[in-house]
Amino acid sequence: MTVVYLCTGKDCCPIVDVSEESVKIGEDGNLCTLTKEQWETLKEKVKTGEL
C-alpha cells in the first residue's frame, strides 16, 4: 500500500491511498474509492490532457 498526502501536514489533508484492490482519494468524510481500472483510466486522461 502507498499513501500520498496532498498537503504539508497530515491533518485535514486529502490523500491518495493505493492498494492492490483499489485507490482511495480524498479525506475523512469525503472519500472516493476507485477500482484499479478506474484509476488507470483517470491517470491516462490526466496524462493526455483530457482532464
MARSE-407641 format. One record per residue (C-alpha): residue number from 0; x, y, z. Coordinates in steps of 0.2 Angstrom, whole numbers, always signed. Layout:
<rs>
@gutor: NUM&c1: X&c2: Y&c3: Z .
...
</rs>
This chain:
<rs>
@gutor: 0&c1: +0&c2: +0&c3: +0 .
@gutor: 1&c1: +6&c2: +18&c3: -4 .
@gutor: 2&c1: -2&c2: +33&c3: +4 .
@gutor: 3&c1: +2&c2: +51&c3: -3 .
@gutor: 4&c1: -3&c2: +66&c3: +7 .
@gutor: 5&c1: -8&c2: +81&c3: -4 .
@gutor: 6&c1: -3&c2: +95&c3: +8 .
@gutor: 7&c1: +11&c2: +99&c3: +20 .
@gutor: 8&c1: +3&c2: +91&c3: +36 .
@gutor: 9&c1: -7&c2: +75&c3: +39 .
@gutor: 10&c1: -22&c2: +84&c3: +47 .
@gutor: 11&c1: -37&c2: +88&c3: +36 .
@gutor: 12&c1: -27&c2: +84&c3: +20 .
@gutor: 13&c1: -33&c2: +74&c3: +5 .
@gutor: 14&c1: -24&c2: +58&c3: +2 .
@gutor: 15&c1: -21&c2: +46&c3: -12 .
@gutor: 16&c1: -21&c2: +28&c3: -5 .
@gutor: 17&c1: -16&c2: +15&c3: -17 .
@gutor: 18&c1: -18&c2: -3&c3: -13 .
@gutor: 19&c1: -19&c2: -20&c3: -23 .
@gutor: 20&c1: -38&c2: -19&c3: -25 .
@gutor: 21&c1: -42&c2: +0&c3: -26 .
@gutor: 22&c1: -37&c2: +18&c3: -25 .
@gutor: 23&c1: -45&c2: +29&c3: -12 .
@gutor: 24&c1: -44&c2: +48&c3: -15 .
@gutor: 25&c1: -50&c2: +62&c3: -3 .
@gutor: 26&c1: -51&c2: +64&c3: +16 .
@gutor: 27&c1: -61&c2: +59&c3: +31 .
@gutor: 28&c1: -79&c2: +61&c3: +27 .
@gutor: 29&c1: -76&c2: +64&c3: +9 .
@gutor: 30&c1: -68&c2: +49&c3: +1 .
@gutor: 31&c1: -69&c2: +42&c3: -16 .
@gutor: 32&c1: -64&c2: +24&c3: -20 .
@gutor: 33&c1: -59&c2: +19&c3: -37 .
@gutor: 34&c1: -56&c2: +2&c3: -44 .
@gutor: 35&c1: -39&c2: -1&c3: -52 .
@gutor: 36&c1: -47&c2: +0&c3: -69 .
@gutor: 37&c1: -55&c2: +17&c3: -65 .
@gutor: 38&c1: -38&c2: +23&c3: -58 .
@gutor: 39&c1: -29&c2: +18&c3: -74 .
@gutor: 40&c1: -42&c2: +27&c3: -84 .
@gutor: 41&c1: -41&c2: +43&c3: -73 .
@gutor: 42&c1: -22&c2: +43&c3: -74 .
@gutor: 43&c1: -22&c2: +41&c3: -93 .
@gutor: 44&c1: -35&c2: +56&c3: -95 .
@gutor: 45&c1: -24&c2: +67&c3: -84 .
@gutor: 46&c1: -8&c2: +62&c3: -94 .
@gutor: 47&c1: -16&c2: +65&c3: -111 .
@gutor: 48&c1: -23&c2: +82&c3: -105 .
@gutor: 49&c1: -41&c2: +77&c3: -107 .
@gutor: 50&c1: -43&c2: +82&c3: -88 .
</rs>
